[in-house]
Amino acid sequence: MAKKGIVLLGAVLSLLAFTLPASAAGTTTTFILAAGSLSISAPASSGLGTGSTGGGTLSAQLGTVTVTDTRGALLGAWTASVSSTDFTTGGATANETVAKGQITYWSGTATASSGTAVFAPGQAIAANAQDLSVSRTAFSATVIVGNNSASWNPTVTVNVPAAAVAGTFSGTITHSVA
């Protein structure tokens, strides 16, 4: 019986000798994933339509605004802001100016989104519209994992002052992201 055990042990050791390497060398291997950028795009121009002098409102959608985030963040975040200049015509006198505080903005919900993030509109419904007398949050994303994007088509309303004169009024609505 002892002979059989020694033979069996010899067979197992022979088998292990053929399956285990005589030596091994590990290679630490690395690669880099480069971060991209955070950017925002908006229409270069937009017409809000035609209204009447003497007061009232004029309202239209601005066009699609998109934030693209290719930074590859882990638990990252971004906030898109919107601001405005005064709108003027002619010589920009008091009657030829619609102050930015008379311009309201609401982002609405996302028209498209991609990636893993919690996206939040600045003003989801018309009742939440905010005047642009100061910079406002247009949209945001939190708990970002990897690349993502969000698009929305905001509505802009002009509260026309009763004393505003006829003319083509021009101003700039600016979107930024950080």
Kinemage of the C-alpha trace (Angstrom):
@kinemage 1
@onewidth
@group {chain A} dominant
@subgroup {mainchain}
@vectorlist {calphas} color= white
{ca met a 1} P 0.000 0.000 0.000
{ca ala a 2} L 2.851 2.359 0.829
{ca lys a 3} L 4.402 1.606 -2.581
{ca lys a 4} L 1.176 2.554 -4.337
{ca gly a 5} L 1.049 5.834 -2.385
{ca ile a 6} L 4.628 6.675 -3.330
{ca val a 7} L 3.955 5.868 -6.980
{ca leu a 8} L 0.792 7.991 -6.923
{ca leu a 9} L 2.660 10.868 -5.258
{ca gly a 10} L 5.412 10.592 -7.872
{ca ala a 11} L 2.833 10.698 -10.673
{ca val a 12} L 1.175 13.847 -9.244
{ca leu a 13} L 4.533 15.593 -8.807
{ca ser a 14} L 5.507 14.695 -12.390
{ca leu a 15} L 2.240 16.140 -13.667
{ca leu a 16} L 2.775 19.373 -11.694
{ca ala a 17} L 6.310 19.686 -12.997
{ca phe a 18} L 4.974 19.788 -16.564
{ca thr a 19} L 2.203 22.335 -15.849
{ca leu a 20} L 4.028 24.895 -13.712
{ca pro a 21} L 6.398 27.327 -15.444
{ca ala a 22} L 10.001 27.256 -14.446
{ca ser a 23} L 9.793 31.054 -13.949
{ca ala a 24} L 7.327 33.889 -14.712
{ca ala a 25} L 7.641 37.604 -15.463
{ca gly a 26} L 4.747 40.081 -15.222
{ca thr a 27} L 4.556 43.270 -17.281
{ca thr a 28} L 2.783 46.284 -15.843
{ca thr a 29} L 0.774 47.636 -18.762
{ca thr a 30} L -0.933 51.048 -18.934
{ca phe a 31} L -2.966 53.147 -21.317
{ca ile a 32} L -4.386 56.662 -21.220
{ca leu a 33} L -7.911 57.862 -21.952
{ca ala a 34} L -7.600 61.570 -22.747
{ca ala a 35} L -10.325 63.901 -21.539
{ca gly a 36} L -12.216 65.866 -24.167
{ca ser a 37} L -13.934 69.189 -23.687
{ca leu a 38} L -17.113 70.828 -22.452
{ca ser a 39} L -18.835 72.990 -25.077
{ca ile a 40} L -22.146 74.653 -25.885
{ca ser a 41} L -23.753 75.561 -29.190
{ca ala a 42} L -26.733 77.799 -29.930
{ca pro a 43} L -28.263 79.324 -33.053
{ca ala a 44} L -26.184 82.179 -34.505
{ca ser a 45} L -29.348 84.229 -34.987
{ca ser a 46} L -33.041 83.936 -34.289
{ca gly a 47} L -36.078 86.017 -35.140
{ca leu a 48} L -38.777 86.251 -32.505
{ca gly a 49} L -41.417 87.490 -34.945
{ca thr a 50} L -43.383 90.723 -35.214
{ca gly a 51} L -45.365 92.442 -32.485
{ca ser a 52} L -47.178 95.733 -32.037
{ca thr a 53} L -46.225 98.933 -30.270
{ca gly a 54} L -48.230 99.955 -27.231
{ca gly a 55} L -47.404 97.043 -24.947
{ca gly a 56} L -48.174 93.350 -25.022
{ca thr a 57} L -45.904 90.371 -25.463
{ca leu a 58} L -44.046 88.616 -28.220
{ca ser a 59} L -42.987 84.994 -27.684
{ca ala a 60} L -41.116 82.391 -29.742
{ca gln a 61} L -38.675 79.521 -29.387
{ca leu a 62} L -35.034 80.520 -29.787
{ca gly a 63} L -33.777 77.319 -31.458
{ca thr a 64} L -31.906 74.294 -30.182
{ca val a 65} L -29.153 74.810 -27.607
{ca thr a 66} L -26.833 71.830 -26.992
{ca val a 67} L -24.199 71.093 -24.347
{ca thr a 68} L -21.653 68.442 -25.342
{ca asp a 69} L -19.449 67.020 -22.590
{ca thr a 70} L -16.632 64.698 -23.680
{ca arg a 71} L -14.513 65.103 -20.537
{ca gly a 72} L -15.179 61.514 -19.440
{ca ala a 73} L -15.879 62.558 -15.854
{ca leu a 74} L -16.732 60.337 -12.912
{ca leu a 75} L -19.458 61.999 -10.838
{ca gly a 76} L -18.942 65.260 -12.716
{ca ala a 77} L -21.316 68.171 -13.265
{ca trp a 78} L -21.938 71.145 -15.535
{ca thr a 79} L -24.242 74.162 -15.511
{ca ala a 80} L -25.365 76.061 -18.606
{ca ser a 81} L -26.230 79.718 -18.014
{ca val a 82} L -28.145 82.257 -20.100
{ca ser a 83} L -27.870 86.038 -20.113
{ca ser a 84} L -29.035 88.882 -22.334
{ca thr a 85} L -28.195 92.394 -23.419
{ca asp a 86} L -30.831 95.080 -23.724
{ca phe a 87} L -32.623 95.085 -27.088
{ca thr a 88} L -32.344 98.359 -29.005
{ca thr a 89} L -33.297 100.023 -32.257
{ca gly a 90} L -32.298 103.373 -33.805
{ca gly a 91} L -30.271 105.495 -31.399
{ca ala a 92} L -31.014 103.286 -28.348
{ca thr a 93} L -32.881 106.067 -26.524
{ca ala a 94} L -35.237 105.078 -23.703
{ca asn a 95} L -38.116 104.580 -26.166
{ca glu a 96} L -35.806 102.655 -28.506
{ca thr a 97} L -34.737 100.187 -25.800
{ca val a 98} L -36.377 97.100 -24.340
{ca ala a 99} L -34.424 96.376 -21.158
{ca lys a 100} L -33.142 92.834 -20.619
{ca gly a 101} L -35.373 92.650 -17.532
{ca gln a 102} L -38.341 92.694 -19.951
{ca ile a 103} L -37.062 89.531 -21.652
{ca thr a 104} L -38.093 86.218 -20.056
{ca tyr a 105} L -36.667 82.765 -20.716
{ca trp a 106} L -37.736 79.228 -19.998
{ca ser a 107} L -35.671 76.271 -21.137
{ca gly a 108} L -38.369 73.611 -21.235
{ca thr a 109} L -37.377 69.993 -20.837
{ca ala a 110} L -34.648 68.260 -22.832
{ca thr a 111} L -35.420 67.643 -26.491
{ca ala a 112} L -32.551 65.115 -26.593
{ca ser a 113} L -29.945 63.740 -24.204
{ca ser a 114} L -27.285 61.049 -24.145
{ca gly a 115} L -24.956 59.459 -21.637
{ca thr a 116} L -25.274 58.811 -17.934
{ca ala a 117} L -26.235 61.914 -15.939
{ca val a 118} L -29.094 63.530 -14.076
{ca phe a 119} L -30.233 66.340 -16.401
{ca ala a 120} L -32.303 69.234 -15.013
{ca pro a 121} L -33.911 72.111 -16.902
{ca gly a 122} L -33.534 75.563 -15.406
{ca gln a 123} L -37.215 76.293 -16.027
{ca ala a 124} L -39.166 73.181 -16.994
{ca ile a 125} L -42.497 74.922 -17.657
{ca ala a 126} L -43.677 78.375 -18.779
{ca ala a 127} L -44.833 79.226 -15.259
{ca asn a 128} L -41.157 79.054 -14.173
{ca ala a 129} L -39.945 81.580 -16.798
{ca gln a 130} L -37.334 84.009 -15.454
{ca asp a 131} L -36.436 87.486 -16.632
{ca leu a 132} L -32.922 87.952 -17.966
{ca ser a 133} L -32.069 90.994 -15.843
{ca val a 134} L -29.280 88.770 -14.457
{ca ser a 135} L -27.655 85.532 -15.629
{ca arg a 136} L -29.876 82.484 -15.062
{ca thr a 137} L -29.380 78.718 -15.048
{ca ala a 138} L -30.661 77.349 -18.354
{ca phe a 139} L -29.862 73.647 -17.831
{ca ser a 140} L -27.603 71.462 -15.693
{ca ala a 141} L -26.275 67.942 -15.324
{ca thr a 142} L -25.020 66.184 -12.204
{ca val a 143} L -23.833 62.681 -11.262
{ca ile a 144} L -22.161 62.460 -14.687
{ca val a 145} L -20.353 59.246 -15.598
{ca gly a 146} L -18.462 59.418 -18.906
{ca asn a 147} L -19.500 61.487 -21.921
{ca asn a 148} L -22.925 63.098 -22.182
{ca ser a 149} L -24.988 65.739 -23.979
{ca ala a 150} L -28.285 67.564 -23.579
{ca ser a 151} L -30.329 69.728 -25.955
{ca trp a 152} L -33.302 72.016 -25.350
{ca asn a 153} L -35.284 74.607 -27.327
{ca pro a 154} L -35.940 77.562 -24.999
{ca thr a 155} L -38.843 79.978 -25.273
{ca val a 156} L -38.099 83.704 -25.119
{ca thr a 157} L -40.829 86.238 -24.347
{ca val a 158} L -40.504 89.993 -24.833
{ca asn a 159} L -42.706 92.158 -22.615
{ca val a 160} L -43.052 95.168 -24.911
{ca pro a 161} L -43.103 98.469 -22.997
{ca ala a 162} L -46.075 100.703 -23.781
{ca ala a 163} L -43.754 103.570 -24.793
{ca ala a 164} L -41.582 101.462 -27.174
{ca val a 165} L -41.365 102.903 -30.683
{ca ala a 166} L -41.588 100.984 -33.945
{ca gly a 167} L -38.337 99.506 -35.268
{ca thr a 168} L -36.259 96.371 -35.579
{ca phe a 169} L -34.893 95.658 -32.117
{ca ser a 170} L -31.686 93.696 -31.742
{ca gly a 171} L -29.927 92.213 -28.741
{ca thr a 172} L -27.820 89.183 -27.846
{ca ile a 173} L -28.879 86.208 -25.753
{ca thr a 174} L -25.748 84.359 -24.649
{ca his a 175} L -25.495 80.764 -23.438
{ca ser a 176} L -22.381 79.565 -21.603
{ca val a 177} L -21.397 76.366 -19.804
{ca ala a 178} L -18.988 75.574 -16.978
